[in-house]
Amino acid sequence: MKGQVPHPTPKNGGTRGQVPHPTLQTGTMDLSPHPKRKGESMKEKKSKAERRRDREILELYHKKVTEEALEPLYEYFEQWKNGAYPYDELTERIHEFHKENQEIYKKFNYHGGEMLVFEAKKELDMFSEKDWEKEHYHRLKVLFNMDD
């Protein structure tokens, strides 16, 4: 059977049946790059509404960070269009933006977790009283030197 490996019995080392192989069946194992990210606790599980709210906050923060990176590039395009900026310099600025955007992509897709949600809430000034009641936010607040 594809995706199955023999399961040895304790007595004779033989096969009693087939068990799913964890690396061959995607439904049996979390194959995401970071099943447990730094700053996330296995004990604290967020509700569906909290997870949806976190995704919305991260979408807003992603938009803000990306637009901040795009704004200078837009200005270079305007200068180029008006003849005040050389083409070769513009292509260099496009390349620099592309590298910066790759870092943004990595930040939001590989290094996220609770630290990124915290950073997003901090940068968007979106903390609620309920957030400050959470123990991990108290620790992050100290880490970021934030006053009450």
Helices and strands as residue ranges (DSSP letters): E 4-8, E 15-20, G 26-28, H 48-81, H 87-109, H 114-123, H 129-133, H 135-143
